Amino acid sequence: MEAEAAKLIGAGLACTALIGAGIGIGNIFGSYLQGALRNPSAADGQWGRVLLGFALAEATGLFGLLVAFMLLFVF
């Protein structure tokens, strides 16, 4: 296997972190909506935690994308 092919395969595998980020964000907002519909008075107090969870899940995906770009263009 050539080095260029290995780089492309590695970059593609690094992009699977974006799948996990999408699933995580969907779970976060889905759970928030379930909780908000069950107890609307407590929904406002949980919004900060929803945004924190969103940011952490998105950061995981962005780190994976960064690794993929590093594999493609740096190494």
N, CA, C and O atoms as CSV, one atom per row, in Angstrom:
chain,resi,resn,atom,element,x,y,z
A,1,MET,N,N,0.856,-1.185,0.000
A,1,MET,CA,C,0.000,0.000,0.000
A,1,MET,C,C,0.891,1.234,0.000
A,1,MET,O,O,1.866,1.313,0.747
A,2,GLU,N,N,0.554,2.159,-0.818
A,2,GLU,CA,C,1.323,3.383,-0.890
A,2,GLU,C,C,0.988,4.304,0.278
A,2,GLU,O,O,-0.070,4.186,0.896
A,3,ALA,N,N,1.895,5.210,0.565
A,3,ALA,CA,C,1.703,6.134,1.689
A,3,ALA,C,C,0.529,7.076,1.437
A,3,ALA,O,O,-0.188,7.430,2.374
A,4,GLU,N,N,0.324,7.482,0.195
A,4,GLU,CA,C,-0.782,8.396,-0.116
A,4,GLU,C,C,-2.133,7.722,0.114
A,4,GLU,O,O,-3.071,8.355,0.601
A,5,ALA,N,N,-2.232,6.452,-0.232
A,5,ALA,CA,C,-3.474,5.714,0.002
A,5,ALA,C,C,-3.731,5.554,1.496
A,5,ALA,O,O,-4.872,5.658,1.948
A,6,ALA,N,N,-2.674,5.303,2.260
A,6,ALA,CA,C,-2.829,5.167,3.709
A,6,ALA,C,C,-3.275,6.484,4.337
A,6,ALA,O,O,-4.069,6.493,5.278
A,7,LYS,N,N,-2.754,7.610,3.806
A,7,LYS,CA,C,-3.179,8.917,4.318
A,7,LYS,C,C,-4.661,9.143,4.069
A,7,LYS,O,O,-5.372,9.632,4.947
A,8,LEU,N,N,-5.127,8.794,2.893
A,8,LEU,CA,C,-6.540,9.003,2.568
A,8,LEU,C,C,-7.452,8.102,3.404
A,8,LEU,O,O,-8.521,8.530,3.839
A,9,ILE,N,N,-7.032,6.865,3.625
A,9,ILE,CA,C,-7.823,5.962,4.461
A,9,ILE,C,C,-7.851,6.470,5.894
A,9,ILE,O,O,-8.904,6.453,6.532
A,10,GLY,N,N,-6.722,6.917,6.404
A,10,GLY,CA,C,-6.675,7.456,7.770
A,10,GLY,C,C,-7.525,8.702,7.930
A,10,GLY,O,O,-8.184,8.874,8.956
A,11,ALA,N,N,-7.519,9.575,6.927
A,11,ALA,CA,C,-8.336,10.784,6.999
A,11,ALA,C,C,-9.814,10.439,6.971
A,11,ALA,O,O,-10.613,11.059,7.671
A,12,GLY,N,N,-10.177,9.458,6.171
A,12,GLY,CA,C,-11.579,9.024,6.142
A,12,GLY,C,C,-12.015,8.427,7.465
A,12,GLY,O,O,-13.131,8.676,7.921
A,13,LEU,N,N,-11.150,7.645,8.085
A,13,LEU,CA,C,-11.484,7.075,9.397
A,13,LEU,C,C,-11.555,8.149,10.478
A,13,LEU,O,O,-12.355,8.037,11.408
A,14,ALA,N,N,-10.729,9.186,10.366
A,14,ALA,CA,C,-10.771,10.269,11.349
A,14,ALA,C,C,-12.076,11.049,11.243
A,14,ALA,O,O,-12.532,11.634,12.225
A,15,CYS,N,N,-12.676,11.060,10.060
A,15,CYS,CA,C,-13.942,11.784,9.884
A,15,CYS,C,C,-15.126,11.064,10.523
A,15,CYS,O,O,-16.215,11.634,10.597
A,16,THR,N,N,-14.945,9.836,10.985
A,16,THR,CA,C,-16.046,9.151,11.655
A,16,THR,C,C,-16.386,9.814,12.989
A,16,THR,O,O,-17.449,9.557,13.553
A,17,ALA,N,N,-15.501,10.657,13.493
A,17,ALA,CA,C,-15.820,11.405,14.714
A,17,ALA,C,C,-16.999,12.342,14.477
A,17,ALA,O,O,-17.735,12.658,15.412
A,18,LEU,N,N,-17.184,12.782,13.251
A,18,LEU,CA,C,-18.316,13.653,12.933
A,18,LEU,C,C,-19.639,12.906,13.060
A,18,LEU,O,O,-20.658,13.507,13.401
A,19,ILE,N,N,-19.633,11.606,12.790
A,19,ILE,CA,C,-20.849,10.805,12.965
A,19,ILE,C,C,-21.229,10.780,14.438
A,19,ILE,O,O,-22.392,10.971,14.792
A,20,GLY,N,N,-20.244,10.545,15.291
A,20,GLY,CA,C,-20.502,10.532,16.735
A,20,GLY,C,C,-20.975,11.877,17.243
A,20,GLY,O,O,-21.837,11.943,18.121
A,21,ALA,N,N,-20.424,12.947,16.705
A,21,ALA,CA,C,-20.856,14.287,17.121
A,21,ALA,C,C,-22.305,14.527,16.718
A,21,ALA,O,O,-23.078,15.087,17.496
A,22,GLY,N,N,-22.677,14.114,15.524
A,22,GLY,CA,C,-24.065,14.280,15.087
A,22,GLY,C,C,-25.032,13.484,15.940
A,22,GLY,O,O,-26.102,13.981,16.293
A,23,ILE,N,N,-24.677,12.275,16.270
A,23,ILE,CA,C,-25.531,11.449,17.132
A,23,ILE,C,C,-25.629,12.066,18.524
A,23,ILE,O,O,-26.709,12.112,19.112
A,24,GLY,N,N,-24.498,12.542,19.049
A,24,GLY,CA,C,-24.498,13.151,20.380
A,24,GLY,C,C,-25.350,14.409,20.444
A,24,GLY,O,O,-26.088,14.612,21.408
A,25,ILE,N,N,-25.254,15.251,19.430
A,25,ILE,CA,C,-26.045,16.480,19.414
A,25,ILE,C,C,-27.534,16.150,19.303
A,25,ILE,O,O,-28.365,16.782,19.954
A,26,GLY,N,N,-27.863,15.165,18.482
A,26,GLY,CA,C,-29.264,14.752,18.383
A,26,GLY,C,C,-29.804,14.222,19.696
A,26,GLY,O,O,-30.945,14.505,20.061
A,27,ASN,N,N,-28.990,13.453,20.409
A,27,ASN,CA,C,-29.416,12.940,21.713
A,27,ASN,C,C,-29.592,14.063,22.729
A,27,ASN,O,O,-30.531,14.046,23.525
A,28,ILE,N,N,-28.700,15.026,22.700
A,28,ILE,CA,C,-28.764,16.131,23.664
A,28,ILE,C,C,-30.052,16.925,23.481
A,28,ILE,O,O,-30.787,17.157,24.440
A,29,PHE,N,N,-30.319,17.340,22.245
A,29,PHE,CA,C,-31.504,18.155,22.018
A,29,PHE,C,C,-32.792,17.345,22.124
A,29,PHE,O,O,-33.823,17.872,22.543
A,30,GLY,N,N,-32.738,16.061,21.744
A,30,GLY,CA,C,-33.913,15.210,21.913
A,30,GLY,C,C,-34.273,15.016,23.376
A,30,GLY,O,O,-35.446,15.071,23.745
A,31,SER,N,N,-33.269,14.790,24.204
A,31,SER,CA,C,-33.520,14.631,25.640
A,31,SER,C,C,-34.014,15.929,26.267
A,31,SER,O,O,-34.871,15.923,27.151
A,32,TYR,N,N,-33.453,17.047,25.792
A,32,TYR,CA,C,-33.917,18.338,26.310
A,32,TYR,C,C,-35.383,18.566,25.968
A,32,TYR,O,O,-36.153,19.025,26.812
A,33,LEU,N,N,-35.769,18.252,24.746
A,33,LEU,CA,C,-37.169,18.447,24.362
A,33,LEU,C,C,-38.102,17.532,25.151
A,33,LEU,O,O,-39.192,17.947,25.544
A,34,GLN,N,N,-37.683,16.305,25.381
A,34,GLN,CA,C,-38.501,15.402,26.199
A,34,GLN,C,C,-38.688,15.964,27.606
A,34,GLN,O,O,-39.799,15.979,28.137
A,35,GLY,N,N,-37.598,16.422,28.197
A,35,GLY,CA,C,-37.688,16.977,29.542
A,35,GLY,C,C,-38.485,18.269,29.578
A,35,GLY,O,O,-39.228,18.514,30.528
A,36,ALA,N,N,-38.338,19.098,28.552
A,36,ALA,CA,C,-39.066,20.367,28.524
A,36,ALA,C,C,-40.558,20.143,28.345
A,36,ALA,O,O,-41.364,20.891,28.898
A,37,LEU,N,N,-40.934,19.136,27.588
A,37,LEU,CA,C,-42.361,18.859,27.415
A,37,LEU,C,C,-42.978,18.226,28.661
A,37,LEU,O,O,-44.164,18.413,28.931
A,38,ARG,N,N,-42.181,17.483,29.412
A,38,ARG,CA,C,-42.703,16.887,30.647
A,38,ARG,C,C,-42.793,17.899,31.780
A,38,ARG,O,O,-43.725,17.861,32.583
A,39,ASN,N,N,-41.817,18.805,31.841
A,39,ASN,CA,C,-41.793,19.790,32.910
A,39,ASN,C,C,-41.375,21.143,32.332
A,39,ASN,O,O,-40.201,21.508,32.402
A,40,PRO,N,N,-42.323,21.886,31.763
A,40,PRO,CA,C,-41.961,23.151,31.105
A,40,PRO,C,C,-41.378,24.205,32.045
A,40,PRO,O,O,-40.618,25.066,31.602
A,41,SER,N,N,-41.713,24.155,33.316
A,41,SER,CA,C,-41.200,25.173,34.227
A,41,SER,C,C,-39.707,25.014,34.497
A,41,SER,O,O,-39.048,25.987,34.865
A,42,ALA,N,N,-39.165,23.826,34.324
A,42,ALA,CA,C,-37.743,23.595,34.569
A,42,ALA,C,C,-36.907,23.699,33.294
A,42,ALA,O,O,-35.685,23.561,33.348
A,43,ALA,N,N,-37.540,23.940,32.158
A,43,ALA,CA,C,-36.819,23.949,30.888
A,43,ALA,C,C,-35.818,25.094,30.811
A,43,ALA,O,O,-34.717,24.914,30.291
A,44,ASP,N,N,-36.176,26.252,31.313
A,44,ASP,CA,C,-35.266,27.401,31.224
A,44,ASP,C,C,-33.995,27.189,32.039
A,44,ASP,O,O,-32.927,27.672,31.662
A,45,GLY,N,N,-34.103,26.480,33.133
A,45,GLY,CA,C,-32.937,26.246,33.980
A,45,GLY,C,C,-31.950,25.263,33.376
A,45,GLY,O,O,-30.792,25.225,33.794
A,46,GLN,N,N,-32.371,24.475,32.414
A,46,GLN,CA,C,-31.501,23.468,31.809
A,46,GLN,C,C,-30.859,23.925,30.506
A,46,GLN,O,O,-30.022,23.211,29.954
A,47,TRP,N,N,-31.229,25.092,30.008
A,47,TRP,CA,C,-30.739,25.531,28.704
A,47,TRP,C,C,-29.217,25.706,28.673
A,47,TRP,O,O,-28.581,25.410,27.662
A,48,GLY,N,N,-28.638,26.183,29.767
A,48,GLY,CA,C,-27.179,26.333,29.825
A,48,GLY,C,C,-26.467,24.993,29.716
A,48,GLY,O,O,-25.430,24.890,29.062
A,49,ARG,N,N,-27.016,23.976,30.349
A,49,ARG,CA,C,-26.416,22.646,30.266
A,49,ARG,C,C,-26.567,22.055,28.871
A,49,ARG,O,O,-25.691,21.327,28.404
A,50,VAL,N,N,-27.669,22.363,28.209
A,50,VAL,CA,C,-27.851,21.899,26.833
A,50,VAL,C,C,-26.781,22.512,25.929
A,50,VAL,O,O,-26.187,21.817,25.104
A,51,LEU,N,N,-26.544,23.789,26.083
A,51,LEU,CA,C,-25.529,24.444,25.257
A,51,LEU,C,C,-24.125,23.926,25.565
A,51,LEU,O,O,-23.301,23.802,24.659
A,52,LEU,N,N,-23.845,23.626,26.823
A,52,LEU,CA,C,-22.552,23.057,27.184
A,52,LEU,C,C,-22.380,21.679,26.548
A,52,LEU,O,O,-21.319,21.376,26.002
A,53,GLY,N,N,-23.402,20.857,26.615
A,53,GLY,CA,C,-23.337,19.534,25.986
A,53,GLY,C,C,-23.172,19.635,24.483
A,53,GLY,O,O,-22.421,18.869,23.879
A,54,PHE,N,N,-23.880,20.588,23.879
A,54,PHE,CA,C,-23.735,20.807,22.441
A,54,PHE,C,C,-22.309,21.199,22.096
A,54,PHE,O,O,-21.738,20.677,21.138
A,55,ALA,N,N,-21.730,22.109,22.863
A,55,ALA,CA,C,-20.373,22.579,22.584
A,55,ALA,C,C,-19.357,21.447,22.736
A,55,ALA,O,O,-18.435,21.333,21.929
A,56,LEU,N,N,-19.515,20.620,23.750
A,56,LEU,CA,C,-18.569,19.526,23.948
A,56,LEU,C,C,-18.694,18.469,22.859
A,56,LEU,O,O,-17.688,17.943,22.384
A,57,ALA,N,N,-19.919,18.159,22.463
A,57,ALA,CA,C,-20.106,17.180,21.387
A,57,ALA,C,C,-19.566,17.718,20.065
A,57,ALA,O,O,-18.943,16.980,19.301
A,58,GLU,N,N,-19.798,18.981,19.798
A,58,GLU,CA,C,-19.305,19.581,18.561
A,58,GLU,C,C,-17.779,19.672,18.564
A,58,GLU,O,O,-17.147,19.506,17.521
A,59,ALA,N,N,-17.192,19.932,19.717
A,59,ALA,CA,C,-15.730,19.988,19.807
A,59,ALA,C,C,-15.113,18.637,19.481
A,59,ALA,O,O,-14.055,18.575,18.854
A,60,THR,N,N,-15.758,17.559,19.897
A,60,THR,CA,C,-15.259,16.224,19.570
A,60,THR,C,C,-15.226,16.017,18.064
A,60,THR,O,O,-14.248,15.499,17.527
A,61,GLY,N,N,-16.288,16.417,17.386
A,61,GLY,CA,C,-16.319,16.299,15.934
A,61,GLY,C,C,-15.287,17.179,15.255
A,61,GLY,O,O,-14.664,16.768,14.276
A,62,LEU,N,N,-15.104,18.380,15.766
A,62,LEU,CA,C,-14.118,19.283,15.171
A,62,LEU,C,C,-12.695,18.786,15.371
A,62,LEU,O,O,-11.844,18.987,14.505
A,63,PHE,N,N,-12.424,18.139,16.504
A,63,PHE,CA,C,-11.098,17.567,16.709
A,63,PHE,C,C,-10.844,16.454,15.701
A,63,PHE,O,O,-9.741,16.341,15.165
A,64,GLY,N,N,-11.850,15.639,15.441
A,64,GLY,CA,C,-11.702,14.593,14.435
A,64,GLY,C,C,-11.472,15.171,13.051
A,64,GLY,O,O,-10.656,14.657,12.286
A,65,LEU,N,N,-12.189,16.238,12.726
A,65,LEU,CA,C,-11.996,16.893,11.432
A,65,LEU,C,C,-10.609,17.514,11.338
A,65,LEU,O,O,-9.989,17.482,10.275
A,66,LEU,N,N,-10.121,18.073,12.425
A,66,LEU,CA,C,-8.771,18.639,12.460
A,66,LEU,C,C,-7.724,17.566,12.217
A,66,LEU,O,O,-6.761,17.789,11.483
A,67,VAL,N,N,-7.907,16.409,12.827
A,67,VAL,CA,C,-6.970,15.309,12.614
A,67,VAL,C,C,-6.992,14.868,11.149
A,67,VAL,O,O,-5.947,14.584,10.565
A,68,ALA,N,N,-8.187,14.813,10.563
A,68,ALA,CA,C,-8.283,14.432,9.151
A,68,ALA,C,C,-7.560,15.436,8.266
A,68,ALA,O,O,-6.834,15.038,7.355
A,69,PHE,N,N,-7.741,16.722,8.513
A,69,PHE,CA,C,-7.043,17.730,7.718
A,69,PHE,C,C,-5.537,17.676,7.928
A,69,PHE,O,O,-4.768,17.887,6.991
A,70,MET,N,N,-5.119,17.396,9.151
A,70,MET,CA,C,-3.684,17.283,9.407
A,70,MET,C,C,-3.105,16.090,8.644
A,70,MET,O,O,-2.005,16.176,8.099
A,71,LEU,N,N,-3.842,14.983,8.605
A,71,LEU,CA,C,-3.355,13.830,7.866
A,71,LEU,C,C,-3.252,14.125,6.370
A,71,LEU,O,O,-2.331,13.667,5.694
A,72,LEU,N,N,-4.211,14.893,5.872
A,72,LEU,CA,C,-4.209,15.167,4.437
A,72,LEU,C,C,-3.156,16.192,4.019
A,72,LEU,O,O,-2.497,16.019,2.993
A,73,PHE,N,N,-2.993,17.249,4.798
A,73,PHE,CA,C,-2.211,18.371,4.323
A,73,PHE,C,C,-0.885,18.611,5.052
A,73,PHE,O,O,-0.037,19.345,4.545
A,74,VAL,N,N,-0.692,18.015,6.214
A,74,VAL,CA,C,0.529,18.293,6.970
A,74,VAL,C,C,1.514,17.131,6.878
A,74,VAL,O,O,2.696,17.339,6.607
A,75,PHE,N,N,1.041,15.937,7.096
A,75,PHE,CA,C,1.948,14.779,7.127
A,75,PHE,C,C,2.111,14.151,5.779
A,75,PHE,O,O,2.840,13.170,5.639
